[in-house]
């Protein structure tokens, strides 16, 4: 399974993903610039990503706690998600995301 991640400089990286892993964990393991300070507990917004439009409707619905945490992120858009809340699966093979800009309190 693959994830296509565009970094803050606009460079695209193709990463191998493992089923059941959080997208945030995969991005972090490859050494891309993502803080992910809470380690996937949905307690910060430092793993904020923009999901490519073709993939938005393929993700599970956003929970209230994720929506609340996104209020702390910079430049939130309709396609904003926390990558710690996206679990890699066969259905998401080829997922495209762009790394976000962090939080207002960085």
PyMOL commands that set and color helices and strands:
alter all, ss='L'
color gray80, all
select helices_A, chain A and resi 23-29+56-58+64-70+83-85+90-92
alter helices_A, ss='H'
color red, helices_A
select strands_A, chain A and resi 2-6+12-16+48-51+80-82+95-99
alter strands_A, ss='S'
color yellow, strands_A
deselect
rebuild
show_as cartoon
